[in-house]
């Protein structure tokens, strides 16, 4: 959801203690992994799992950071080969939302599950901690830069726990099932908040830190529908696009302008069908964007998408009509038409490009008698109108270069035209450019320093409407467990 209208505190004393406690372990581990010589892992003949929980956990990290963890056979897979490597990139495939990748086995092994039961179960508990820091020319707010909206701050953006079971979509013999539950705490709850899901933390109390059960859904896999169909029911990430609110899924720490103002989560039912190895189609019904089904803002909304990958796996096009209904103003009732193109250039370069148009109808005029709904912005309509159509469009491009199995560079260029100011609070055009270097320590720690320059073209759009330009230097550290 849009957070343009909110203000908050840097860090309360209680929040500061939470940040220090949750990030101390991650930071200590990261620096020690870089600076210390780790002992050699035992040979295969001696590679017997320790008996204690913490001994198994420590062994996982020692082998991961030292590069001595064993690698098993290639996982089973149906369909096209993967175009990318992960690490260093967020995904191995050209991603689509709302479903696990059909035909791909869940072979992920996590430190916590290794410590609990030797990673022997299909139900997995895992997550990450993400402390961040940014330095900015803005004094108070970086918004619409996200996720580091508080200027010149050290924060805990995300502390996340997943409980998950993925359906087995490699096999074609029987129906299978999965589920996903999320516990999400940090400053980034300000972006994930859905009206009706603990939303009083932001909408009523404007807390800097909060909790959100971002994702909770069930998956049912039907192997005999085309080449496989996944049916998802619950609350899930709004499906189009390159970026997602869960930070490991993104190329860059900060979000693009395009992503910062679009829908974040939907509650509904979505079918994803693998028609051929190259073609995936999706269709579903939700209760509109960023609202629970039991709120007055919810209304039946259609989502439909098509994803096509070339046989070479060098190109993918993903087109979506997302959350389509009558389009009348409500809490984030955005009518979204989105297109994404991925293109691989040689073995180490690829681009990811996304564009959309969005709008709401009958949005209250900021200078009129009708007050906007709490937690949303009005529109800069013509004088004399009580409400009007509020459109916006945006485009973003990522140019990514793999440097090594643990490093990649990303160059992002981005443009947003918030024509009536309904998304950001200011009717202006925005652009930004970002350069970022990602470095992995093993497969469990990722560090993403970046430098970014933003500009609003028609009026002051940064630092709560006091600046046209903004320069930020920021980084996060993602510690996976």
N, C-alpha and C positions, 0 to 999 in steps of 0.2 A: 504494500500500500504506500501511498505518498506520505512523506513525513514533513512536508514543507512547513506546515503550520505550527510545528511544535518547538518548544525550547526546553532546556534542561540544565542540569548541573554537571560540572566536570566529573567529580567523584565524591560521593558522600563518604564518611569515614567507614561505614559498614561495607559499602561497595568496594572501597579501596582494599579492605582486608580480604574480601573475596577474590579480587583480582590477584593480589600478591600470593595468596595460598594456592590458587589454581594454576598460576603461571610459573611458580618457583620450580616445580619439578620439570616442566617442559623446557624452561630456559637452561637449567642446570644440565639436563641431559644433552641438550643441543650443543652447548659449549664444550662439555666434557668429551662428547663424541668427536669433535673437531680437534681438540688439543691433546688428548691422551692417546698413547699407544695401547690399543686393545689387545688382549691375549689371543693367541691363535685358537680357533675352534678345534675341538678334538677331532681325530680322524673318524671316518665312517664306522670303523669297527668299535670305536669307543664312544660313539655319538648316542649315548643312552640318555633319555630324558630325565632330568633331576626329579626327585620325588616331591619337593616342596613347591607351593604355588609361586612364591616370589623367586625361587631359584629358576623355575621354568620361564617366568616372565623375563628375568634378567638374561637368561641364556638366549631368548629370542632376540632381544635388542643387541646383545653382544655380537651374535652372528650376523644380524642384519646390518649393523654399522661397520662390521669388519669385512663384509662381503663374502662370508663363508657359509651362508645359509644354503642348504641343499636345494636343488631344483629338480622337480619331478618331471615326468613325461609331459609332452604337450597336451593340454586339456582337450577333451572331445568337443567338436564344434560342427554345426551344420551351416551350410551356406557359404557366403563369401569370406575371404580372409580379412584379417584386421589391417587397416592401413597405417596405424600409428602404434607407438610403444607407450606404455604407462607403468612406472615412470619413464620419461619425465613429464609426458602430457597427462591431462586429467583423465582422458579416456583412450581406449584402443580403437574404438569404432566411431564413425560419424553418428552422433547420438540422436535419438528421438526420445521424447518425454512420455511419461504416463505408463511405462512398462519396462520390465527388464528386457535386455536385448535377447530377442527370440533366437534360439539355436545356440546360445552361448552358455557354457557350464559355469557354475559358481565355484571357482577354485580358490577364492580369496582365503588367505590364512592370516588371522589377526593375533597380535600379541596377547590380548586379554583371554581370548578363547584358547590359545595354546597353553596359557597358565592354568585355566580352569579345567580343561579336559583333553588337552593335547590336540585341540582343533578337530575333534572326532565327530561333531554333531552338525547337522544341517542348520539348526537354529543357532544364530551367532549374535554375540553382544560385542559391540565395538564402538569406536567414536574418536573424537579428537578434541584438543584444546587449542585455541587460536588467540594468543596475545598479539596486540598490534601497537604501533606508535606512528604518529604523523607529525610533520612540521609544515606549517602553512603560512602563507602571507595574509590569510584571513584571521581575524581576531577571535571570532566566536563560533562560526559555523562554516563548514566546507560544502554543505548541501547546495545544489543537487549532486555533488560528488558523494558516492556511497561506496563502501560501508564506513568510511572514516568521517562521519558528519561532524564530529566534535573537533574543532581546530586545536592543534598543538597539544595532543593528549596521548597518554598511554592508557590503553583500555583492554578489557577482555571482550573481544567481539563475539566469540562462540565457544561454548563448552557443551559438547553434544554427545549423547549416548543413543545408539541405535540398538534395537532388538529386532532381528530380521530372519526370515526364512524365505529363500527364493524358490519358486517352482522350478522343477527340472524340465526345461523346454528343449533339451537336446533330444531326448527320447520321443518317440511317436506312438507309444503303446497305450498309455493310460493318462487319465486326467490327474493333474497334480495341483498343489496349492502352495501359497506362501502368504506371508503377512509382514507388516512393517510398523513399528512404533518408534517414536522419537521423543526424547527429552532435550530441549534446546534452551540454553540460558546465555545471556550476554546482551551487549548493546544492539546486536543485529536483530533482536526481536522486534525492534521498531520497524523493520522492513517486512517481516513475515506476518505481523499481526493480522488476523482475520476478525472482523466484527462478530462477536459471539463466542470466541474462544479466548477467554481470559483477557479480552480486549480493553477492560477498564484500566489495566496497567498503563496503557499508552493514551487511550482516548480521553479518559477521565483524569488520570493522575500524572501523565507525562513522565514516567519514570525513565531514567537513563538506562537502567538494567531491568530485564524482565525475563519471564519464562514463557515458552510457547510450545505446545505439542504440535510441531509444524506438520509432520506427516503421520497419518495413521490410516492404514488401508489394508485390504485383503486382495490377493491375486489368485485367480483360478485359471489354470492353463488347460486348453482344450486342444489336444494334438491332431484331431481329425478334421478341424476346420481349416481348409486350405493347407498351408504348411505350418500351421500352428496359430492359435489365437490366445491372447491373454486378456482376461476381463478383470479390471481393477475397480473396486468400490471403496470409497472413503475420501479422505482429504489428501491431495497430492499436489506436487508442484505444477503450476500452470505450464502446459506442455511445450509451447513453441520456443525456439531460440537457442542461442549458444550458451548463455549463462544460466546459473541457478543460484538460489540463496545459500545453499550448503557449500561452504567455501572450498573444499577440495575439488569440486566439480568445475572450477573456473581456471582459465589461463592466468589471470591477473588478480592481485589482491583487491584493488578498488574496482567498482563496477562501472560500466559504461553509462553515459547519460541515457541511452536508449533503454537499458535495463532498469535504471534507478526509478523510473516512473511507470513501468508497465505492471500488469497483474502478477501476483506472486504465487498464490495457491488457490485451488478450486476444490469444492466438495461435490462429488457426484459419482457417476459410473462411466467408464471409458473402455471400449474394446479396441485392441490392437491386433491386426491380422497380417501375418506374413503371407502375402499372396504368391510371390515368387521369391527367389533369392535376392532379387534386386528391388522389389516393390513391397512397401508396407503401407497399409491404409488404416486410419483411425477414425472412430466416431463415438461420440458420447454426449451425455446430458449432465450439466452441473447446475448449481443454484446461483450462477453468476460468479463474479470474482471476489475473493477476499471477504466473503461473508459465510457464516454458518447457515445451514438450511432452516434453522428455527428463527432467524431474524426476519424482520419485515422487509428488508432489502432483497432477500432471496427471490429469484424468479427462474423458471426453467430456461436454460440457455444451451444452445447447440455448439459443439466443437467438432470439427472435421479436419483431418490432415492427410497428406500424401507425402511419403518419403521414397525417393528413387535414387539408387546408387548404380553407377556404371559398372560393367563387368571388370574393368581395370581397377576398380575401387579408388580411382583418382578423383572422382567427383560424386557429390551427393547434393540433391536439392530437396528441401523440406518445406512444404507450403501448408499453412494452417489458417482456418477461420475459427477464431477462438472466442467463446462466450457470447454467441450471437443471439439476441432477443430484440425487443422493441427499441432498445437503446436509450430509453428514458433515464434521466439522471437518478442515480441512487449511489450507495456507497461503493465506489470503484466499479460501476457497471459499464466497463469499457468494452466497446465493440472493436475487436482487434483482428487485423488481417496481416499476417506475418509470413515472410519468406527468408529462408536461410540457404546459403550455398557454401559448401566446403570444396576445396580444390587442393590436391597434392601436387607439388612441384619437385620432381626428383625424389631423392630418398630422405632429405632432411628439412625441406621447406613445405609449408602448407598455409593456406589462407582460410579464414572463416569470415563470411560476410552475412549480415542480417539487416533487413529493413522491415518497417511496419508502418501502417496508418492505423490510428485509433480515433474514437470519438465517443462523446455522449451527447444526447439531445436534451433540450430544456434545462440546461444548467443555470442556476440562479445567477443573476448579474451581481457582481461585487458591489456595484453602486445602486442596487435596487432594493426593494422592500422585503424580498424573500431571503431569509438567512440560509446559507449552505448547511448541509448536514455536518454535525460535529465530526471532526477528523478528516474533512475534505475541503477542497478549495472551490470557490465560485469561479465564474468566467468574466473576463473583461469584454462585456457585450457593448453594442452601440447604445448611445444615450437614448433613453426612453423605453428600452426593452427590459422587461422583467427577467427574461431568460433567453438563452440562445444555444445554438450548436457550438460545441467546444471540440475542435479537432486538433490533432497533433500528429507529426510524422517524424521518423528518425531512421538513421542508418549508421552502422558501425562496421569496421573492418579490422580483423586481427591478421597480422603477418607474423608467422611463427617459424623460428629456426632452431632445430635441434643441434646442440653443440656437442653433447656426449650422452651416454645413457642416463646421466643424472642432471643435465643442465639444458635449458632452452631459453632463448630470447623471444620476447613478444613485443611487437610494435602495434599500438592501437590508435586508430583515428575514428572520430565519432562526431555526429551532428544530430541535434534535436531542435525541432521547431515547435515550441509550445505556443501555438497561435493565439489562444485566448488565456493562457496562463493557468489553466485548470490543473495541470499536473505539478507545476513547480511553484505557483503563486505569482509568477512574473511572465507577462506576455512578451516573450523574446526568443530569438534564436540563440542556441548554445553550440559551442564546439569544444573539443578537447583532444589532446594528443598525449599518449602515455608510452613510456619505454620501461620494460620490466625484465629482470633476470631472475629465473627460477633455479634454485639449487636444491637437490635432494641429498640427504644423508641416509643411505640405505633406501628403504621404502617407507620409512616411518616418520621422518622429519623433512618438512619442506620450508624453505625460506624464500620470500618473494619481495625483494626491494624494488621500488619503482620511483620514477620521477614523472610528474604530470603537470600540464598547463591547460587551464580552462579559460574560456572567454565567452561573455554574453554580448551579443551584437547590438541589440536595440535599446536596452536599458540595463541598469545595474541588477544582476541576478544572483550575485554571490554575497556571502557574509551578511545574510538577512537583508539583501537589497541595498547594500552600501558600496559594492565593488563590481566592476566589470571583469577584472582579471583575477586569476587565482593560480598560484604555483604551490604545489605540494610535493614533499618527499616523504615517503612512507614505506613501511615494511610490515609483514606479518611473519609469524612462525607457526606452522601447523604441526602439532605433535600428535601422532596417531597412536591409539592404544587398542 
